[in-house]
Amino acid sequence: MSVTEYSLEIHPRFTETDGLGHINNTVIPVWCEAARTPIFEIFNPELDLHQWNLIVAGFTVAFIAPTYYGKSVTVKTYVSRIGNSSFELTQSCWQAGNKTAEVKTTLVHYDYSCEKSRPIPEDIREILASLNGEAA
């Protein structure tokens, strides 16, 4: 069976909880960034900041249901679109079997030395294409 998505289990911290008892809405994007690490490693296996080659072009968050302290959250990540130099990730947060949020992030393969996007190499494109979130 091949991997078609990545997942990360998060244990919400008390400090991430707001006055209403929910996980604060600023926390979900931070969790999703942490869950993108395997994607970062595809482009930069050593995660060397001096060789960094991705930039976030934008993201949207849809809050579907409250996320709470005291129960683990699974962040699932898959590739939902691949362009020439950019690609989109869809990430969903799941708690106790319920989808609580969905985040769509556009990342660009980027050359910081000349401040320009670069086409995604074919070998990386193939790996991204396999991460389509479909059951293997």
Buried (B, 14 or more C-beta within 10 A) or exposed (E): EEEBBBBBEBEBEEEBBEEEEBBBEEBBBEBBBEBBEBBBEBBBEEEEEEEEBBBEBEBEBEBEEBBBBEEEBBBBBBBBEBBEBBBBBBBBBBBEEEEBBBBBBBBBBBEEEEEEBEEBEEEBBEBBEBBBBEEE
